[in-house]
């Protein structure tokens, strides 16, 4: 029998009826794409699905306290009112309960230095939580921006490499990706307008749109505008990003004096460090 320390990673959910095409009459539900959970388990995490208890912060805090790291997945648009703007016609579906839960979890994690990884919408949540703002629609508002909305609903494959990003040298992201320029998929129509406090740019698209951010402290805080979970099985550098997040979460658990020893087949779920 082998022992293995595996961190508990919280993954937020979304409201079922906030998704396009969901028929009326289905019960109120919280859901999330399985790929995020698989991406976390592949590098040694114990994934934990977080309910959208936006009106019960006491329970939400109890959930947060049991987590060693937080992964913020992609999803629908953030309500512009969360960053002081009115909703434009180009803004898509909204999920206010998810906004409130993710912004609160993110602010707690930033304050505590708990590892945090944001993917697509997750990057935007991190930015808004830090006081930043967003372009509600790049095509309508950001002059000179290229096409970024290669959505599967429009016939594009999730693995479609839409453009490259230039990675800033010396960043945490550069250490994982090991390249100054990498091709990425692109499934968003919004993006960072004003960068939040305590954040720095880690990558940009050819049109200047911010494609990755990270915190300016030693704590693991990374957000990318693309969907690396799609490539984790085939791209070692995407796997390094997830592995680095999990390694930071293991370290967090150890620092808190709550490392978990799990008895079983350790080789099935190795903890991968970058």
C-alpha positions in Angstrom: 0.0 0.0 0.0 1.3 3.5 -0.9 0.5 6.8 0.7 -0.1 10.0 -1.3 -0.9 13.5 -0.4 -3.7 14.9 -2.6 -5.1 18.4 -2.3 -8.8 19.2 -2.3 -9.6 21.5 -5.1 -12.9 23.4 -5.3 -14.5 23.8 -8.7 -17.3 26.3 -9.0 -20.5 25.5 -10.8 -23.1 27.4 -12.8 -26.8 27.7 -12.9 -28.3 25.3 -15.4 -30.9 27.8 -16.7 -28.2 30.4 -17.4 -26.9 28.2 -20.3 -28.3 28.8 -23.8 -30.7 26.3 -25.1 -31.8 24.7 -21.8 -35.5 23.9 -22.0 -37.9 25.4 -19.5 -39.4 23.0 -16.9 -36.2 21.4 -15.7 -35.5 21.6 -12.0 -33.1 24.3 -10.7 -29.7 22.7 -10.9 -26.0 23.5 -10.5 -23.8 22.0 -13.2 -20.3 22.1 -14.7 -18.4 20.6 -17.6 -16.7 17.3 -16.6 -13.5 18.2 -18.4 -12.5 20.6 -15.6 -12.8 17.8 -13.0 -10.9 15.4 -15.1 -8.1 17.9 -15.7 -7.8 18.3 -12.0 -7.8 14.6 -11.1 -5.2 13.9 -13.9 -2.6 15.8 -11.9 -3.5 14.5 -8.5 -6.3 16.6 -7.2 -9.4 15.6 -5.3 -12.0 17.8 -7.0 -14.9 19.2 -5.0 -18.0 20.7 -6.6 -19.0 24.0 -5.0 -22.7 24.8 -4.9 -23.8 28.4 -5.6 -24.8 29.3 -2.1 -24.7 33.0 -2.7 -27.2 33.7 0.1 -25.5 31.6 2.7 -22.0 32.9 3.2 -21.5 31.0 6.5 -21.8 27.7 4.7 -19.8 29.0 1.7 -17.0 30.0 4.1 -17.1 26.5 5.7 -16.6 25.0 2.2 -13.8 27.4 1.4 -12.0 26.5 4.6 -11.9 22.9 3.6 -10.2 23.6 0.2 -6.5 23.7 -0.6 -7.0 25.4 -3.9 -9.7 26.9 -6.1 -10.2 26.4 -9.9 -12.6 28.8 -11.6 -13.9 27.3 -14.9 -15.3 29.0 -18.0 -18.9 30.0 -18.5 -21.4 32.8 -19.2 -20.6 36.5 -18.9 -20.1 38.3 -15.6 -22.8 40.8 -14.8 -21.2 44.2 -15.7 -22.8 45.7 -12.6 -20.1 43.8 -10.7 -17.6 46.2 -12.1 -19.7 49.4 -12.2 -21.2 49.3 -15.7 -24.6 49.0 -17.2 -25.4 46.0 -19.3 -24.8 46.5 -23.0 -26.9 44.7 -25.7 -23.9 42.6 -26.7 -23.5 41.1 -23.3 -24.6 37.5 -23.2 -26.4 35.4 -20.6 -25.8 36.2 -16.9 -25.6 34.1 -13.8 -25.8 36.5 -10.8 -25.5 33.7 -8.1 -22.4 32.4 -9.7 -20.9 35.9 -9.9 -21.4 36.4 -6.2 -20.0 33.1 -5.2 -16.9 33.2 -7.4 -16.1 36.8 -6.6 -16.3 36.1 -2.9 -14.2 32.9 -3.1 -11.6 34.7 -5.2 -11.4 37.6 -2.7 -10.9 35.2 0.2 -8.3 33.3 -1.7 -6.3 36.4 -2.7 -6.4 37.7 0.9 -5.2 34.3 2.2 -2.8 33.5 -0.5 -4.6 30.2 -1.3 -3.8 28.8 -4.8 -6.2 30.0 -7.4 -6.4 29.1 -11.1 -8.8 30.8 -13.5 -9.7 29.6 -17.0 -11.4 31.9 -19.5 -14.3 33.4 -17.5 -12.2 32.5 -14.4 -9.5 35.0 -15.5 -12.2 37.6 -15.8 -13.5 36.8 -12.3 -10.1 37.2 -10.9 -9.7 40.6 -12.6 -13.1 41.9 -11.4 -12.5 40.6 -7.9 -9.3 42.7 -7.8 -11.2 45.8 -8.9 -10.6 45.6 -12.7 -13.1 46.0 -15.5 -14.0 44.1 -18.7 -14.8 44.9 -22.3 -18.4 43.6 -22.5 -17.9 42.8 -26.2 -14.5 43.0 -27.8 -15.8 43.3 -31.3 -18.1 46.2 -30.4 -15.9 48.1 -27.9 -12.2 47.3 -28.4 -11.1 49.0 -31.6 -8.6 46.9 -33.6 -9.3 43.6 -31.8 -9.3 40.4 -33.8 -11.8 37.7 -33.7 -11.8 35.8 -30.3 -15.2 34.2 -30.2 -14.6 30.8 -31.8 -17.5 29.2 -30.0 -18.4 25.5 -30.4 -22.0 26.7 -30.8 -20.9 28.4 -34.0 -19.3 25.2 -35.4 -15.8 25.6 -34.1 -14.0 22.7 -32.5 -12.9 23.3 -28.9 -9.4 22.3 -29.9 -9.2 24.9 -32.7 -6.0 26.9 -32.3 -7.4 30.3 -33.0 -4.3 32.5 -32.5 -1.0 32.7 -30.7 -0.2 34.5 -27.5 3.0 36.2 -26.5 4.1 35.1 -23.0 5.8 37.6 -20.8 9.3 36.5 -19.9 10.0 35.8 -16.2 6.4 35.1 -15.3 5.0 32.1 -13.5 3.2 31.2 -16.7 6.4 31.4 -18.8 8.0 28.8 -16.5 5.2 26.3 -17.2 4.7 27.0 -20.9 8.4 27.1 -21.6 7.9 29.2 -24.8 7.7 32.9 -25.7 4.8 32.3 -28.0 2.1 29.5 -27.9 -1.0 28.8 -29.9 -4.3 28.7 -28.0 -8.0 28.1 -28.5 -10.3 31.1 -28.0 -13.9 30.9 -26.9 -14.7 34.4 -25.4 -16.1 37.6 -26.6 -15.2 39.6 -23.5 -11.8 40.5 -22.1 -9.9 42.6 -19.6 -10.2 46.4 -20.1 -8.6 47.7 -16.9 -6.3 45.4 -14.9 -7.1 44.8 -11.3 -4.9 45.8 -8.4 -2.1 43.4 -7.5 -2.2 41.7 -10.9 0.3 41.7 -13.8 0.0 40.8 -17.4 1.4 37.3 -18.2 0.4 37.0 -21.9 -1.2 39.0 -24.7 -2.8 38.2 -28.1 -1.4 39.8 -31.3 -4.1 42.5 -31.0 -3.0 43.5 -27.5 -5.9 41.9 -25.7 -4.7 40.5 -22.3 -4.7 36.7 -22.5 -3.2 35.8 -19.1 -2.7 37.4 -15.7 -1.0 36.4 -12.4 -0.6 37.9 -9.0 2.4 40.0 -8.0 3.1 38.0 -4.9 4.6 34.6 -4.3 1.2 33.0 -3.9 0.0 30.9 -6.9 -2.6 33.1 -8.7 -2.8 32.6 -12.4 -5.6 33.2 -15.0 -5.6 32.4 -18.7 -8.2 33.5 -21.2 -8.1 30.2 -23.2 -9.1 26.7 -22.2 -6.0 24.6 -21.4 -8.1 21.8 -20.0 -8.9 20.8 -23.6 -5.2 20.1 -24.3 -4.0 18.6 -21.0 -4.0 15.1 -22.4 -1.9 16.0 -25.4 0.1 19.0 -24.5 2.7 18.6 -21.7 2.9 22.4 -21.1 -0.9 22.6 -20.3 -0.3 19.7 -18.0 2.5 21.6 -16.3 0.2 24.5 -15.7 -2.3 22.3 -13.9 0.5 20.4 -12.2 2.0 23.6 -10.9 -1.3 24.6 -9.5 -1.8 21.3 -7.7 1.8 21.3 -6.4 1.1 24.8 -4.9 -2.1 23.4 -3.4 -0.2 20.5 -1.8 2.3 23.0 -0.3 -0.6 25.1 1.0 -2.1 22.1 2.7 1.2 21.3 4.3 1.7 24.9 5.5 -1.7 24.7 7.1 -0.7 21.5 8.9 -3.5 19.5 7.2 -1.7 17.4 4.6 -3.9 14.4 3.8 -2.5 10.9 3.6 -4.6 8.7 1.3 -4.0 4.9 1.2 -4.4 3.3 -2.1 -2.9 3.1 -5.6 -0.8 6.2 -5.8 0.3 5.6 -9.3 -3.3 6.1 -10.6 -3.3 9.7 -9.6 0.2 11.1 -9.4 0.8 14.6 -8.0 2.6 16.3 -10.8 4.9 19.2 -10.2 6.3 21.5 -12.9 
